[in-house]
Amino acid sequence: MAKVGIIGGSGLYNIEGLEKQDAVAIGTPFGLTSDKFQLGTLEGIEVVFLPRHGHYHTISPSKINFRANIFGMKKLGVEAIVSVSACGSLKDELAPMDFVVPDQFVDRTHQARPSTFFDNGIVAHVSLADPVSPEIAAILVDSCRELGVRVHPKGTYINMEGPQFSTKAESNLYRSWGMDIIGMTNMVEAKLAREAEISYATLAAVTDYDCWHPSHESVTVEMIIANLNKNVENSRQVLKKAIPRIGQLSGFSAADALKYAIITPKDHMPEEAKKDLQMIIGKYLK
């Protein structure tokens, strides 16, 4: 049985139906995590949940300590992560209340968001050509369909900086590039999960069309929040169905992502860096 990690976004601050619940704080070499990790079981599968913005949504996207969050998941033995995120749509056919399971990401952040564990004397270059683990994505898509939730099995998620939303010029630029959805958090998570050899996929909930759409002027914050709340409830049901199936998987696609990626020779690795990254690279130092 694999341990499954869930990272919650806007509105998803817990996982319903977990048994044997506990909350634990995890120390990391990279500082504090967004919150305590909620531990529990669902149909016999161990689950680790973390709200990326904190339980009361106090952490801005640019200030999330992504390294600490993913390291904490690794430390707790997580092998697969499902990231639940609100997003805006950049295409007519991706309507509010739809779900998208993106298979690609584009990074448009510009503030300092540390996105690698390997910046302290040890260098590694993981492959990120296919940043989403297909075995998890397939389960998310199937779970949505079985519940009658409209889902799009592919798409490119462009990661903007935030916390402000796009200008119309930016929104139309991203559309001209062929982007599908827009959000503020998932690119760095995907990068770090791959470095930590944790398989990763995103369940993106469309709350609104981005500002490019003709209907934008009639969209209110209240409407977006209403859609968000509906999406959160749907995402809970999707997770309830998907988590037991993910936990039954074996041979996750990211499990050996570092096998040929670490470039620095063992005898030239700083001792402190080796100690900090033992949880991630220990099996390659033997």
C-alpha positions as CSV (number, residue, x, y, z in Angstrom):
1,M,0.0,0.0,0.0
2,A,1.3,3.4,-0.9
3,K,1.0,6.5,1.3
4,V,-0.9,9.3,-0.6
5,G,-0.3,13.0,0.0
6,I,-2.9,15.6,-0.7
7,I,-2.1,19.3,-1.0
8,G,-5.1,21.5,-0.7
9,G,-5.7,24.8,-2.3
10,S,-8.3,27.5,-2.0
11,G,-11.2,26.2,0.2
12,L,-9.9,22.7,0.7
13,Y,-8.5,22.7,4.3
14,N,-9.2,19.1,5.3
15,I,-10.1,15.7,3.9
16,E,-13.4,14.4,5.0
17,G,-13.8,10.7,6.0
18,L,-10.3,10.2,7.3
19,E,-10.1,7.7,10.2
20,K,-7.5,7.8,13.0
21,Q,-6.7,11.4,12.4
22,D,-3.7,13.2,13.9
23,A,-1.9,16.4,13.2
24,V,1.9,16.6,13.3
25,A,4.5,19.4,12.8
26,I,7.5,18.3,10.6
27,G,10.8,20.0,10.8
28,T,12.8,20.4,7.6
29,P,16.2,21.8,6.6
30,F,14.3,24.4,4.5
31,G,12.2,25.9,7.3
32,L,8.6,25.8,8.3
33,T,5.8,24.1,6.4
34,S,2.6,25.9,5.6
35,D,0.8,24.1,8.4
36,K,0.8,20.9,10.4
37,F,0.3,17.8,8.4
38,Q,-3.1,16.0,8.9
39,L,-2.6,12.2,9.0
40,G,-5.3,9.6,8.7
41,T,-6.5,6.6,6.7
42,L,-9.2,6.2,4.1
43,E,-10.3,2.7,3.3
44,G,-7.0,1.4,4.7
45,I,-4.8,3.8,2.7
46,E,-2.6,6.2,4.7
47,V,-3.2,9.8,3.8
48,V,-1.1,12.9,4.5
49,F,-2.9,16.2,4.0
50,L,-1.5,19.8,3.9
51,P,-3.2,23.1,3.1
52,R,-0.6,25.0,1.1
53,H,-1.9,28.4,2.1
54,G,-2.2,27.4,5.8
55,H,-5.5,26.4,7.5
56,Y,-6.8,30.0,7.5
57,H,-5.4,30.9,4.1
58,T,-2.8,33.3,5.5
59,I,0.1,32.6,3.1
60,S,0.3,34.3,-0.3
61,P,1.2,32.2,-3.3
62,S,4.6,33.9,-3.6
63,K,5.4,33.2,0.1
64,I,4.6,29.5,0.3
65,N,7.6,27.5,1.4
66,F,7.2,24.8,-1.3
67,R,10.5,23.1,-0.4
68,A,9.5,22.6,3.2
69,N,6.1,21.3,2.2
70,I,7.4,18.7,-0.3
71,F,10.3,17.7,2.0
72,G,7.8,17.2,4.8
73,M,5.7,14.9,2.5
74,K,8.9,12.9,1.7
75,K,9.8,12.7,5.3
76,L,6.4,11.2,6.1
77,G,6.9,8.6,3.4
78,V,4.5,9.9,0.8
79,E,4.9,8.3,-2.7
80,A,2.2,10.1,-4.6
81,I,0.8,13.6,-4.3
82,V,-2.5,15.0,-5.6
83,S,-2.5,18.8,-5.7
84,V,-6.0,20.3,-5.6
85,S,-6.1,23.8,-7.0
86,A,-8.5,26.5,-8.1
87,C,-7.7,27.9,-11.6
88,G,-9.0,30.3,-14.2
89,S,-9.9,29.1,-17.7
90,L,-8.2,30.5,-20.9
91,K,-10.5,28.6,-23.3
92,D,-14.2,28.7,-23.9
93,E,-14.6,24.9,-23.7
94,L,-13.1,24.8,-20.2
95,A,-16.1,26.2,-18.3
96,P,-16.5,27.2,-14.7
97,M,-17.2,24.1,-12.5
98,D,-15.2,21.9,-14.9
99,F,-12.1,20.0,-13.7
100,V,-8.8,19.8,-15.6
101,V,-6.1,17.3,-15.0
102,P,-3.2,19.2,-16.7
103,D,-0.3,17.3,-18.3
104,Q,2.0,20.3,-18.7
105,F,3.1,23.4,-16.9
106,V,4.6,26.7,-17.9
107,D,6.4,28.9,-15.4
108,R,5.8,32.7,-15.5
109,T,6.7,33.5,-11.9
110,H,9.3,36.2,-11.4
111,Q,9.8,36.5,-7.6
112,A,12.2,34.3,-5.7
113,R,10.4,30.9,-5.3
114,P,13.2,28.3,-4.5
115,S,12.3,25.4,-6.8
116,T,15.1,22.9,-6.2
117,F,16.6,21.0,-3.3
118,F,19.9,21.0,-5.1
119,D,21.5,24.4,-4.6
120,N,23.9,23.9,-1.7
121,G,26.9,22.1,-3.2
122,I,25.1,19.1,-4.8
123,V,23.8,19.5,-8.3
124,A,21.1,17.3,-9.9
125,H,19.2,17.7,-13.2
126,V,16.0,15.8,-13.2
127,S,13.9,15.3,-16.3
128,L,10.7,17.4,-16.3
129,A,9.6,16.8,-19.9
130,D,6.5,15.1,-18.6
131,P,5.9,16.7,-15.2
132,V,2.7,14.9,-14.3
133,S,2.7,11.2,-13.4
134,P,0.3,9.5,-15.8
135,E,-0.8,6.7,-13.4
136,I,-2.2,9.3,-11.0
137,A,-3.7,11.5,-13.6
138,A,-5.6,8.6,-15.1
139,I,-7.2,7.7,-11.8
140,L,-8.3,11.3,-11.2
141,V,-9.9,11.5,-14.7
142,D,-11.7,8.2,-14.2
143,S,-12.9,9.2,-10.7
144,C,-14.4,12.5,-12.1
145,R,-16.1,10.6,-14.9
146,E,-17.6,8.0,-12.6
147,L,-19.1,10.8,-10.5
148,G,-20.5,12.6,-13.5
149,V,-18.2,15.6,-13.0
150,R,-17.1,17.1,-16.3
151,V,-13.3,16.7,-16.6
152,H,-10.7,17.5,-19.3
153,P,-7.9,14.9,-19.2
154,K,-5.2,17.2,-20.6
155,G,-4.1,20.8,-20.6
156,T,-1.3,23.2,-20.0
157,Y,-1.3,25.1,-16.7
158,I,0.5,28.5,-16.8
159,N,1.8,29.5,-13.4
160,M,1.6,33.3,-12.9
161,E,3.1,35.1,-10.0
162,G,0.0,36.5,-8.2
163,P,-1.5,37.4,-5.9
164,Q,-3.1,39.8,-8.4
165,F,-4.9,38.4,-11.3
166,S,-3.9,39.0,-14.9
167,T,-4.3,42.0,-17.0
168,K,-6.4,41.5,-20.2
169,A,-3.2,41.9,-22.2
170,E,-1.5,39.1,-20.2
171,S,-4.6,36.9,-20.4
172,N,-4.8,37.3,-24.2
173,L,-1.0,36.7,-24.5
174,Y,-1.3,33.4,-22.7
175,R,-4.3,32.4,-24.9
176,S,-2.2,33.2,-28.0
177,W,0.4,30.7,-26.6
178,G,-2.2,28.0,-26.4
179,M,-2.4,27.9,-22.6
180,D,-5.5,26.2,-21.1
181,I,-5.7,27.2,-17.5
182,I,-4.0,29.7,-15.2
183,G,-3.0,29.4,-11.5
184,M,-0.4,30.6,-9.0
185,T,1.1,27.6,-7.3
186,N,1.6,24.2,-9.0
187,M,4.7,24.6,-11.1
188,V,7.2,24.6,-8.2
189,E,5.3,21.8,-6.5
190,A,5.7,19.6,-9.6
191,K,9.4,20.4,-9.9
192,L,10.2,19.6,-6.2
193,A,8.0,16.5,-6.2
194,R,10.0,15.1,-9.1
195,E,13.3,15.9,-7.3
196,A,12.0,14.1,-4.2
197,E,11.0,11.1,-6.4
198,I,7.3,11.6,-5.5
199,S,4.8,11.1,-8.3
200,Y,2.6,14.1,-8.8
201,A,-0.6,15.2,-10.5
202,T,-3.0,18.2,-10.3
203,L,-6.7,18.3,-10.0
204,A,-7.5,21.8,-11.1
205,A,-11.0,23.2,-10.5
206,V,-12.1,26.0,-12.8
207,T,-13.8,28.8,-10.9
208,D,-14.1,31.4,-13.7
209,Y,-13.0,32.5,-17.1
210,D,-9.9,34.7,-16.9
211,C,-10.4,38.4,-17.7
212,W,-10.1,37.8,-21.5
213,H,-13.7,36.5,-21.6
214,P,-16.6,38.7,-22.7
215,S,-18.5,37.7,-19.6
216,H,-15.8,39.0,-17.3
217,E,-17.4,42.3,-16.5
218,S,-20.5,40.5,-15.1
219,V,-18.5,38.1,-12.9
220,T,-18.5,39.0,-9.2
221,V,-16.4,37.9,-6.4
222,E,-19.5,36.3,-4.9
223,M,-20.0,34.2,-8.0
224,I,-16.4,33.0,-8.0
225,I,-16.6,32.1,-4.3
226,A,-19.8,30.2,-5.0
227,N,-18.2,28.2,-7.8
228,L,-15.2,27.6,-5.6
229,N,-17.3,26.2,-2.8
230,K,-19.1,23.9,-5.3
231,N,-15.8,22.8,-6.7
232,V,-14.4,22.0,-3.2
233,E,-17.3,19.7,-2.6
234,N,-16.9,18.0,-5.9
235,S,-13.1,17.7,-5.3
236,R,-13.8,16.0,-1.9
237,Q,-15.9,13.4,-3.7
238,V,-13.3,12.9,-6.4
239,L,-10.6,12.4,-3.8
240,K,-12.7,10.0,-1.8
241,K,-12.9,7.8,-4.8
242,A,-9.4,8.3,-6.1
243,I,-7.3,8.0,-3.0
244,P,-7.9,4.3,-2.3
245,R,-7.1,3.5,-6.0
246,I,-3.9,5.6,-5.9
247,G,-2.9,3.8,-2.7
248,Q,-3.1,0.5,-4.4
249,L,-0.6,1.4,-7.1
250,S,3.0,0.2,-7.1
251,G,6.0,1.2,-9.2
252,F,5.3,4.9,-9.3
253,S,6.8,6.7,-12.4
254,A,8.8,9.2,-10.4
255,A,10.3,6.6,-8.0
256,D,13.8,6.7,-9.7
257,A,13.8,10.2,-11.0
258,L,17.2,10.9,-9.5
259,K,18.9,7.7,-10.7
260,Y,20.9,9.4,-13.4
261,A,20.3,13.0,-12.4
262,I,22.9,13.6,-9.6
263,I,26.0,15.1,-11.2
264,T,28.2,16.0,-8.2
265,P,30.6,13.1,-7.3
266,K,29.9,11.7,-3.8
267,D,33.4,12.6,-2.5
268,H,32.8,16.2,-3.5
269,M,29.5,16.6,-1.8
270,P,29.5,18.9,1.3
271,E,28.7,17.0,4.4
272,E,26.1,19.4,5.5
273,A,24.3,19.2,2.2
274,K,24.4,15.4,2.3
275,K,22.9,15.4,5.7
276,D,20.2,17.8,4.7
277,L,19.3,15.8,1.7
278,Q,19.7,12.3,3.2
279,M,15.9,11.8,3.0
280,I,16.0,12.4,-0.7
281,I,19.4,11.1,-2.0
282,G,20.4,8.6,0.7
283,K,19.8,5.5,-1.5
284,Y,22.3,6.9,-4.0
285,L,25.0,7.5,-1.5
286,K,25.5,3.9,-0.5
